[in-house]
């Protein structure tokens, strides 16, 4: 199998670890292969947009979602390391409001799949990180929402030192708590 697939505690969220071929010259792996992705996950998806960001240590992007045109996301890191988080916003889901966090890095080459209905964010834990993600729908800024990264109801254990605050965009600093967000129904 080209990927090892691990089911996370959140239904539908998958951790993928690709088969990597390495030697003294470096490494090679297929970061995405539609046929193999379908075979390993059972998900036959059409990805329509790829996004690439670069951020410095301490930058937290998220927790973002689109209330209309929800996006499934397949995410990975190509340089550096991040702590990546998915939050279930599917009303009626047994894990509604629960989160899952995992370290993704250029070194471990892990990928995280989040189906539509999840908020997503990440904190850069290395000097800088480059983050790539494939989405199943386009970005519609008028439908984008932000869930407050520090909402106590989420109980996310971000890897921050005591008293440390992440670097946030204004929309993330003034995001909405879980009790007040628009959810998927």
C-alpha positions in Angstrom: 0.0 0.0 0.0 1.4 3.5 -0.9 -0.1 5.0 2.3 -0.6 3.8 5.9 -4.0 5.2 6.9 -4.9 5.7 10.5 -8.4 6.5 11.6 -8.4 9.3 14.2 -11.0 9.8 17.0 -13.0 12.1 14.8 -15.1 10.2 12.3 -13.8 10.8 8.8 -10.5 12.5 9.7 -7.6 10.3 8.5 -3.9 10.5 9.1 -1.9 9.3 6.1 1.7 8.3 6.1 3.1 7.8 2.6 5.6 5.1 1.7 9.0 6.9 1.4 11.9 5.6 -0.6 15.2 7.0 0.8 18.9 6.4 0.4 22.1 8.4 0.7 21.0 10.6 -2.2 17.8 11.8 -0.5 14.2 10.5 -0.8 11.3 10.1 -3.1 7.6 9.6 -2.5 4.3 10.3 -4.3 2.7 13.1 -2.3 -0.6 12.4 -4.1 -1.8 9.8 -6.4 -5.6 9.8 -7.1 -5.9 6.0 -7.7 -3.8 5.1 -4.6 -5.7 7.6 -2.4 -9.0 6.1 -3.4 -7.7 2.5 -2.9 -6.3 3.4 0.6 -9.1 5.6 1.9 -12.2 4.6 -0.1 -12.7 8.3 -0.9 -13.1 9.2 -4.6 -12.7 13.0 -4.4 -12.1 15.8 -6.9 -9.6 18.3 -5.6 -10.1 21.7 -7.2 -7.6 24.0 -5.6 -4.1 23.7 -4.1 -3.0 26.3 -1.5 0.6 27.0 -0.2 1.5 29.2 2.7 4.7 30.1 4.5 4.7 31.2 8.1 7.1 32.0 10.9 7.4 30.3 14.3 4.5 31.1 16.5 2.0 31.9 13.7 -1.4 30.3 14.3 -3.7 30.2 11.2 -7.2 29.3 11.9 -9.5 27.8 12.9 -11.1 28.4 9.5 -14.1 26.9 7.7 -16.6 27.8 5.0 -20.3 27.7 6.1 -21.3 27.4 2.5 -19.2 25.5 0.0 -17.6 23.5 2.8 -14.1 22.3 1.9 -12.6 18.9 2.5 -8.8 19.4 3.0 -5.8 17.2 2.5 -2.9 19.0 4.2 0.8 18.5 4.6 4.0 20.3 5.4 6.9 20.6 2.9 9.3 22.6 5.1 9.4 22.9 8.9 6.8 21.6 11.4 3.3 22.5 12.5 0.8 21.4 15.1 -2.3 20.8 12.9 -5.9 20.8 14.3 -9.3 19.7 13.0 -12.5 20.6 14.9 -15.8 18.8 14.2 -18.6 21.3 13.4 -21.1 18.8 12.0 -24.3 19.3 14.1 -25.5 15.9 15.2 -22.1 14.2 15.0 -21.1 12.2 18.1 -17.8 14.2 18.1 -19.3 17.6 17.5 -17.0 20.3 19.1 -14.2 17.8 19.6 -10.8 18.4 18.2 -7.8 16.3 16.9 -4.3 17.6 16.8 -1.2 16.1 15.3 2.3 17.2 14.4 2.9 17.4 10.6 6.4 18.1 9.4 8.7 17.9 6.3 10.5 15.1 8.2 7.6 12.9 9.0 5.8 13.6 5.7 2.4 12.9 7.3 -0.8 14.2 5.7 -4.2 14.8 7.3 -7.5 14.4 5.6 -10.5 16.4 7.0 -13.8 16.0 5.2 -16.2 19.0 4.8 -17.7 20.0 8.1 -14.5 20.7 10.0 -12.7 23.8 11.1 -9.0 23.7 10.5 -5.9 25.5 11.8 -2.3 25.1 12.6 0.5 26.5 14.8 4.0 26.8 13.4 6.4 25.1 15.8 9.7 25.4 13.8 11.5 28.6 12.8 9.3 28.7 9.7 7.0 26.2 7.9 5.6 25.8 4.4 2.1 24.3 4.4 0.3 22.8 1.4 -3.3 21.8 1.2 -5.6 20.4 -1.5 -9.3 21.4 -1.2 -12.5 19.8 -2.6 -14.2 23.2 -3.2 -13.0 26.7 -4.0 -12.3 29.5 -1.5 -15.3 31.8 -1.1 -14.2 34.7 1.3 -17.8 35.7 1.9 -18.5 32.2 3.4 -15.3 31.9 5.4 -15.7 31.8 9.2 -13.2 31.6 12.1 -13.6 29.6 15.2 -11.7 31.0 18.2 -8.5 29.0 18.6 -8.4 29.5 22.4 -12.1 28.7 23.2 -12.0 26.7 26.4 -14.9 24.6 25.1 -12.5 23.2 22.5 -9.9 22.1 25.0 -7.1 22.2 22.4 -3.7 21.7 23.9 -1.7 23.9 21.6 2.1 23.4 22.1 2.7 26.9 23.5 4.9 27.8 26.5 3.1 29.1 29.6 1.9 32.6 28.9 3.0 32.5 25.2 0.6 34.0 22.7 0.6 33.0 19.0 0.8 35.5 16.2 -2.7 35.9 14.7 -4.5 37.6 11.9 -7.1 40.0 13.0 -9.9 37.7 11.8 -8.5 34.9 14.0 -7.9 37.1 17.0 -11.6 38.2 16.9 -13.0 34.8 15.9 -16.2 33.3 17.3 -16.6 30.8 20.2 -18.0 27.3 19.6 -21.3 28.3 21.4 -21.9 31.0 18.8 -20.6 29.6 15.5 -22.6 28.7 12.5 -22.4 24.9 12.2 -23.1 22.3 9.5 -26.4 20.7 9.8 
